[in-house]
């Protein structure tokens, strides 16, 4: 995979002119900083620009994975996977 060029020009009020194009390498990249500096904007922009090429999921807080019963609904996914895997290991 080659480096990705993220176009942030539509957010010129948030990013300076020399940071309108962000290059992300094919290695692990960390985006960190104080609240309100654009981390979520960068993540959303990456998803918007590359969702047709990559399977991108953003973590937007626990509200999206905690059900009405205040339990982690994501854990239920593991139950389904175990039901599917069990017959494979019986051979």
C-alpha distances in whole Angstrom, upper triangle without the diagonal:
4,7,9,12,15,18,21,24,25,26,28,31,28,26,28,27,25,22,22,18,16,13,11,9,6,9,12,14,18,20,23,26,30,31,31,28,25,23,24,23,20,19,21,19,15,17,19,16,13,15,15,12,11,14,16,19,21,24,26,29,31,33,31,31,34,37,40,42,40,38,34,34,30,32,33,30,30,34,32,30,32,35,32,31,35,36,33,34,38,37
4,6,10,13,16,19,21,23,24,25,28,26,24,25,24,22,20,19,15,14,10,9,7,6,10,13,14,17,19,22,25,29,30,29,27,24,22,23,22,19,18,20,18,15,17,18,15,13,16,16,13,13,17,17,20,22,25,27,30,32,34,32,33,36,39,42,44,42,40,36,36,32,34,36,33,33,37,35,33,36,38,36,35,38,39,37,38,42,41
4,7,10,13,16,18,21,21,22,25,23,20,21,20,18,16,16,12,10,6,6,5,6,9,11,11,15,16,19,22,25,27,26,23,21,19,20,19,16,16,18,16,13,15,17,14,12,16,16,14,14,17,16,19,20,23,25,28,31,32,30,31,35,37,41,42,40,39,35,35,32,34,36,33,33,37,36,34,36,39,37,36,40,41,38,40,43,43
4,6,10,12,15,17,18,19,22,20,18,19,19,17,14,13,10,8,6,5,6,8,11,12,11,14,15,18,21,24,24,24,21,18,17,17,16,13,13,14,12,9,12,13,10,9,13,14,11,12,15,14,17,17,21,23,26,28,30,28,29,33,35,38,40,38,37,33,33,30,32,34,31,32,36,35,33,36,38,36,36,39,41,38,40,43,44
4,6,9,12,14,15,16,19,18,15,16,15,14,11,10,6,6,5,7,9,11,14,15,13,15,15,18,20,23,24,22,19,17,16,17,15,12,13,14,11,9,12,13,10,10,14,15,13,14,17,16,19,19,22,23,26,30,31,29,31,34,36,39,42,39,38,35,35,32,35,36,34,35,38,37,36,39,41,39,39,43,44,42,43,47,47
4,6,9,11,12,13,16,14,12,14,14,13,10,8,6,5,6,8,11,13,15,16,13,15,13,16,18,21,21,19,16,13,13,14,11,8,10,11,7,6,10,10,8,9,13,14,14,14,16,14,17,16,19,20,24,27,28,26,28,31,34,37,39,37,36,33,33,30,33,35,32,34,37,36,35,38,40,38,39,42,44,42,43,47,47
4,6,8,9,10,14,13,11,12,12,12,9,6,5,7,9,11,14,17,19,19,17,18,16,18,20,22,21,19,16,13,14,14,11,9,12,12,8,9,12,10,8,11,14,16,16,16,19,17,19,18,21,22,25,28,29,27,30,33,35,38,40,38,38,35,35,32,35,37,35,36,40,39,38,41,43,41,42,45,47,45,47,50,51
4,6,6,7,10,9,8,10,10,10,8,5,6,7,11,13,16,19,21,20,17,17,15,17,17,19,18,16,13,10,12,12,9,8,11,11,7,9,12,11,10,13,16,18,18,19,20,18,19,18,20,20,23,27,27,26,29,32,34,36,39,37,37,34,34,32,35,37,35,37,40,39,38,42,44,42,43,46,48,46,48,51,52
4,5,5,9,9,8,9,8,10,9,5,7,10,13,16,19,22,24,24,21,21,18,20,20,21,21,18,15,13,15,15,12,11,14,14,10,13,15,14,12,16,18,20,21,21,23,21,23,21,24,23,27,30,30,29,32,35,37,39,42,40,40,37,37,35,39,40,38,40,43,43,42,45,47,45,46,50,51,50,51,55,55
4,6,8,9,9,11,11,14,12,8,11,13,16,18,22,24,26,25,22,22,19,21,21,21,20,17,15,13,15,14,11,11,14,12,10,13,15,12,12,16,18,20,21,22,23,21,22,20,23,22,25,29,28,27,30,33,35,37,40,38,38,36,35,34,37,39,37,39,42,41,41,44,46,45,45,49,51,49,51,54,55
4,5,5,6,9,10,12,10,8,11,12,16,18,21,24,25,24,21,20,17,18,17,18,17,13,12,9,12,12,9,10,13,12,10,13,15,13,14,17,19,21,22,22,24,21,21,19,21,20,23,27,27,26,29,31,34,35,38,36,37,34,34,33,36,38,36,39,42,41,41,44,46,45,45,49,51,49,51,54,55
4,5,5,7,7,10,9,7,11,13,16,19,23,25,27,26,22,22,19,19,18,19,18,15,13,11,14,15,12,12,16,15,13,16,18,17,17,20,22,24,25,25,27,24,25,23,24,23,26,30,30,29,32,35,37,39,42,39,40,38,38,36,40,42,40,42,45,45,44,47,49,48,49,52,54,53,54,58,59
4,6,8,9,12,11,10,14,15,19,21,25,28,29,27,24,23,19,19,18,17,16,13,11,11,14,15,12,13,17,16,15,18,20,19,19,22,24,27,28,28,29,26,26,23,24,23,25,29,29,29,32,34,36,38,41,38,39,37,38,36,40,42,40,42,45,45,45,48,50,49,50,53,55,54,55,59,60
4,7,10,12,10,9,13,13,17,19,22,25,26,24,20,19,15,15,14,14,13,9,8,7,11,12,9,10,14,14,13,16,18,17,18,21,23,25,26,26,26,23,23,20,21,20,22,26,26,26,29,31,34,36,38,36,36,34,35,34,37,39,38,39,43,42,42,45,47,46,47,50,52,51,52,56,57
4,7,8,6,6,10,10,14,16,20,23,23,22,19,18,14,15,14,14,15,12,9,8,11,13,10,10,14,15,13,15,18,18,17,20,22,25,25,25,26,23,23,21,22,22,24,28,29,28,31,33,36,38,40,38,38,36,36,35,38,40,38,40,43,43,42,45,48,47,47,50,53,51,52,56,57
4,6,5,7,10,11,15,17,21,24,25,24,21,20,17,17,16,17,17,15,12,12,14,17,14,14,17,18,16,18,21,21,20,23,25,28,27,27,29,26,27,25,26,25,28,32,32,32,35,37,40,42,44,41,42,39,40,38,41,43,42,43,47,47,46,49,51,50,50,53,56,54,55,59,60
4,5,6,9,11,14,18,21,24,25,25,22,22,19,20,19,20,21,18,15,15,17,19,16,15,19,19,17,18,22,21,19,22,25,27,27,27,29,27,28,26,28,28,30,34,35,34,37,39,42,44,47,44,44,42,42,40,43,45,44,45,49,48,47,50,52,51,51,55,57,55,56,60,60
4,6,8,9,12,15,18,22,23,23,20,20,18,19,18,20,21,19,16,15,17,19,17,15,19,20,17,18,22,21,20,22,25,27,26,27,29,26,28,26,28,28,31,34,35,35,37,40,43,45,47,44,44,42,42,40,43,45,43,44,48,48,46,49,52,50,50,54,56,54,55,58,59
4,5,6,10,12,16,19,20,20,16,16,14,15,15,17,18,16,13,12,13,16,13,11,15,16,14,15,18,18,17,19,22,24,24,23,25,23,24,22,24,24,27,31,32,31,33,36,39,41,43,41,41,38,38,36,39,41,39,41,44,44,43,45,48,47,47,50,52,50,51,55,56
4,6,10,13,16,19,21,21,18,18,15,17,17,19,19,17,14,12,14,15,12,11,14,15,12,13,16,16,14,17,20,22,22,22,24,22,23,21,24,24,27,30,31,30,33,35,38,40,43,40,40,38,38,36,39,41,39,40,44,43,42,45,47,46,46,49,51,49,51,54,55
4,7,10,13,16,18,18,15,16,15,17,18,20,21,19,16,14,14,16,13,11,14,15,11,12,15,15,13,15,18,20,19,19,22,20,22,21,23,24,27,30,31,30,32,35,38,41,43,40,40,37,37,35,38,40,37,39,42,41,40,43,45,44,44,47,49,47,48,52,52
4,6,10,13,15,15,12,13,11,14,16,18,19,18,15,12,12,14,12,9,11,13,11,10,14,14,12,14,17,19,18,18,20,18,19,18,21,22,25,28,29,28,30,33,36,39,41,38,38,34,35,32,35,37,35,36,39,39,37,40,43,41,41,44,46,44,45,49,50
4,7,10,12,12,10,12,12,15,17,21,22,21,18,15,14,16,15,11,13,15,13,11,14,16,13,13,17,19,17,16,19,17,19,19,21,23,26,29,31,29,31,34,37,40,42,39,38,35,35,32,35,37,34,35,39,38,36,39,42,40,39,43,45,42,43,47,48
4,7,8,9,7,10,10,14,17,20,21,21,18,16,14,15,15,11,12,14,13,10,13,15,13,12,15,17,15,14,16,15,17,17,19,21,24,27,29,27,28,31,34,37,39,36,35,32,32,29,31,34,31,32,35,35,33,36,38,36,36,39,41,39,40,44,44
4,5,8,7,11,12,16,19,23,24,24,21,19,17,19,18,15,15,18,16,13,16,18,16,14,17,19,16,15,17,16,18,19,21,23,26,28,31,29,30,33,36,39,41,38,37,33,33,30,32,34,31,32,35,35,32,35,38,36,35,38,40,38,38,42,42
4,7,8,12,14,18,21,25,26,26,24,21,19,20,20,17,16,18,17,14,16,18,16,14,16,17,14,13,15,15,17,18,21,23,26,28,30,28,29,32,35,38,40,37,35,32,32,28,30,32,29,29,33,32,30,32,35,33,32,35,37,34,35,39,39
4,6,10,13,16,20,23,25,26,23,21,18,20,21,17,16,19,19,15,17,20,19,17,19,20,17,15,17,16,18,18,20,23,25,27,30,28,28,31,34,38,39,36,34,30,31,27,29,31,28,28,32,32,29,31,34,32,31,34,36,34,34,38,38
4,7,10,13,17,20,22,23,21,19,16,17,19,15,14,18,18,15,16,20,19,17,18,21,18,15,16,15,16,16,17,20,21,23,26,25,25,28,31,35,35,33,31,27,28,25,26,29,26,26,30,30,27,30,33,31,30,33,35,33,33,37,38
4,7,10,13,17,18,19,17,15,12,14,16,12,12,15,15,13,15,18,17,16,18,20,18,16,17,14,15,15,16,18,20,22,25,24,24,27,31,34,35,32,31,27,28,25,27,30,27,28,31,31,29,32,35,33,32,36,38,36,36,40,41
4,6,10,13,15,16,14,13,10,12,14,11,11,15,15,13,15,19,18,18,19,22,20,18,18,15,15,14,14,16,18,20,23,22,23,25,29,32,33,30,29,26,27,24,26,29,27,27,31,31,30,32,35,34,33,36,39,37,37,41,42
4,7,10,12,13,11,10,6,9,11,9,9,12,13,12,14,17,17,17,19,22,21,18,19,15,15,13,13,15,16,19,22,21,22,25,28,31,32,29,29,26,27,24,27,29,28,29,32,33,31,34,37,36,35,38,41,39,40,43,45
4,7,9,11,9,9,7,10,12,11,11,14,16,15,17,20,20,21,22,25,24,22,22,18,17,15,14,15,16,19,21,21,23,25,28,31,32,29,28,26,27,25,27,30,29,30,33,34,33,35,38,38,37,40,43,41,41,45,47
4,7,9,7,9,7,11,12,12,13,16,17,17,19,21,22,23,24,28,27,25,25,21,20,17,16,16,17,20,22,23,24,26,29,32,33,29,30,27,29,27,29,33,32,32,36,37,36,38,41,41,40,43,46,45,45,48,50
4,6,6,9,9,11,13,14,15,17,18,19,21,23,24,25,26,30,30,27,27,23,22,18,17,16,16,20,21,23,24,25,29,31,32,29,29,27,29,28,30,33,33,34,37,38,37,39,42,42,42,45,48,47,47,50,52
4,6,8,8,9,11,13,14,15,17,19,20,21,23,24,25,29,29,27,26,22,21,17,16,14,14,17,19,20,22,23,26,28,30,26,27,26,27,26,29,32,31,33,36,37,36,39,41,41,41,44,47,46,47,50,52
4,6,8,9,9,11,13,14,15,17,19,20,21,23,24,28,28,26,26,22,21,17,17,15,16,19,20,21,23,25,28,29,31,28,29,27,29,28,31,33,33,34,37,38,38,40,43,43,43,46,49,48,48,52,53
4,6,9,9,10,12,14,14,16,18,19,20,22,23,27,27,25,25,22,21,17,17,16,18,21,22,23,25,27,30,32,34,31,31,29,31,29,32,35,34,35,38,39,38,41,43,43,43,46,49,48,48,52,53
4,6,5,6,9,10,10,12,14,15,16,18,19,23,23,22,22,18,18,14,15,14,16,20,21,21,23,25,28,30,32,30,30,28,29,27,30,33,31,33,36,36,36,39,41,40,41,44,46,45,46,49,51
4,5,5,6,9,10,11,13,14,15,17,18,21,21,19,19,16,15,12,12,12,14,17,19,19,21,23,26,28,30,27,28,25,26,24,27,30,28,30,33,33,33,35,38,37,37,40,43,42,42,46,47
4,5,5,6,8,10,11,12,14,15,16,19,20,18,17,14,12,9,10,9,11,15,16,16,18,20,23,25,28,25,25,23,23,22,25,27,26,28,31,31,31,33,36,35,36,39,41,40,41,44,46
4,5,5,6,9,10,10,12,14,15,18,19,18,18,14,14,11,13,12,15,18,19,18,21,23,26,28,31,28,29,26,26,25,28,30,28,31,34,33,33,36,38,37,38,41,43,42,43,47,48
4,6,5,6,9,10,10,12,14,17,17,16,16,13,13,11,13,13,16,20,21,20,22,25,28,30,32,30,30,27,27,25,28,30,28,30,33,33,32,35,38,37,37,40,42,41,42,46,47
4,5,5,6,9,10,11,11,15,15,13,13,10,10,7,10,10,14,17,18,17,19,22,24,27,29,27,27,24,24,21,25,26,25,26,30,29,28,32,34,33,33,37,39,37,39,42,43
4,5,5,6,9,10,10,14,15,13,13,10,10,8,11,10,14,17,18,16,18,21,24,26,29,27,27,24,23,22,25,27,25,27,30,29,29,32,34,33,34,37,39,38,40,43,44
4,5,5,6,8,10,13,14,13,14,11,12,11,14,14,18,21,21,20,22,25,27,30,32,30,30,27,27,25,28,30,28,30,33,32,31,35,37,35,36,39,41,40,41,45,46
4,6,5,6,8,11,11,10,11,9,10,10,13,15,18,21,22,20,22,25,27,30,33,31,30,27,26,24,27,28,26,28,31,30,29,32,34,33,33,37,39,37,39,42,43
4,6,5,5,9,10,8,9,6,8,8,12,13,17,19,20,17,19,23,25,28,30,28,28,24,23,21,24,26,23,25,28,27,26,30,32,30,31,34,36,35,36,40,41
4,6,6,9,10,11,11,9,11,11,15,15,19,22,22,19,22,25,27,29,32,30,30,27,26,24,27,28,26,28,31,30,29,33,34,33,34,37,39,37,39,43,43
4,6,8,9,10,12,10,13,14,17,18,22,25,25,22,25,28,30,33,35,34,33,30,29,27,30,31,28,30,33,32,31,34,36,34,35,38,40,38,40,43,44
4,5,5,6,8,8,11,13,17,18,22,24,25,22,24,27,29,32,34,33,32,29,27,25,28,29,26,28,31,29,28,31,33,31,32,35,36,35,37,40,40
4,5,5,6,6,9,11,15,17,20,22,23,19,21,25,26,29,31,30,29,26,24,22,25,26,23,25,28,26,25,29,30,28,29,33,34,32,34,38,38
4,6,8,9,12,15,19,20,24,26,26,23,24,28,29,32,34,33,32,29,27,24,27,28,24,27,29,27,26,30,31,28,29,33,34,32,35,38,38
4,7,9,13,15,19,21,25,26,27,24,25,29,30,33,36,34,33,29,28,25,28,28,25,26,29,27,26,29,31,28,29,32,33,31,33,37,37
4,6,10,12,16,18,21,23,24,21,22,26,27,31,33,31,30,26,25,22,24,25,22,23,26,24,23,26,28,26,26,30,31,29,31,34,34
4,7,10,13,16,19,20,21,18,18,22,24,27,29,28,26,22,21,18,21,21,18,20,23,21,19,23,25,23,23,27,28,26,28,32,32
4,7,10,13,16,17,19,16,16,20,22,25,27,26,24,21,20,17,20,21,18,20,23,22,21,24,26,24,25,29,30,29,30,34,35
4,7,9,12,14,15,12,13,16,19,22,24,22,21,17,16,14,17,18,16,18,21,20,19,23,24,23,24,27,30,28,30,33,34
4,6,9,11,13,10,12,15,18,21,23,21,20,17,16,14,17,19,17,19,23,22,22,25,27,26,27,30,32,31,33,36,37
4,6,8,10,8,9,12,15,18,20,18,17,14,14,12,15,18,16,18,21,21,21,24,26,26,27,29,32,31,32,35,37
4,7,8,7,9,12,15,17,19,17,17,14,15,14,17,19,18,21,23,24,24,27,29,29,30,32,35,34,35,38,40
4,6,6,8,9,13,15,17,14,14,12,13,13,16,18,18,20,22,23,24,26,28,29,29,32,35,35,35,38,40
4,5,5,6,10,12,13,10,10,8,10,10,13,15,16,17,20,21,22,24,26,27,27,29,33,33,33,36,38
4,6,5,8,10,12,9,10,9,10,11,14,16,17,19,21,22,23,25,27,28,29,31,34,34,35,38,40
4,6,8,11,13,11,11,9,9,9,13,14,14,17,19,19,20,23,24,25,26,29,31,32,33,35,38
4,6,10,11,9,8,6,6,6,9,10,11,13,15,16,17,20,21,22,23,25,28,29,29,32,35
4,7,8,6,5,5,6,8,10,11,13,15,16,17,19,21,22,24,25,27,30,30,31,33,36
4,5,5,6,6,6,9,11,11,13,16,16,17,19,21,22,23,25,27,29,31,31,33,36
4,5,7,9,9,13,14,14,16,19,19,20,23,24,24,26,28,29,32,34,34,36,39
4,5,9,9,13,13,13,16,18,18,19,22,23,23,26,27,28,31,33,33,35,38
4,7,9,12,12,13,16,18,18,20,22,23,24,26,28,29,32,33,33,35,38
4,6,9,9,10,13,14,14,17,19,19,21,23,24,25,28,29,29,31,35
4,5,6,8,10,11,12,14,16,17,19,21,22,23,26,27,27,29,32
4,5,6,8,10,11,12,14,16,17,18,20,21,24,25,26,28,31
4,5,6,8,10,11,12,14,15,17,18,20,23,23,24,26,29
4,5,6,7,9,10,11,13,15,16,17,21,21,21,24,27
4,5,5,7,9,10,11,13,15,16,19,20,21,22,25
4,5,5,6,9,10,11,12,15,17,18,19,21,24
4,5,5,6,9,10,10,12,15,16,16,19,21
4,5,5,6,9,10,11,14,15,16,17,20
4,5,5,7,9,10,13,14,15,17,20
4,5,5,6,9,11,11,13,15,17
4,5,5,6,9,10,10,13,15
4,6,6,8,10,11,12,15
4,6,7,8,10,11,14
4,6,5,7,9,11
4,5,5,7,10
4,6,5,7
4,6,6
4,6
4
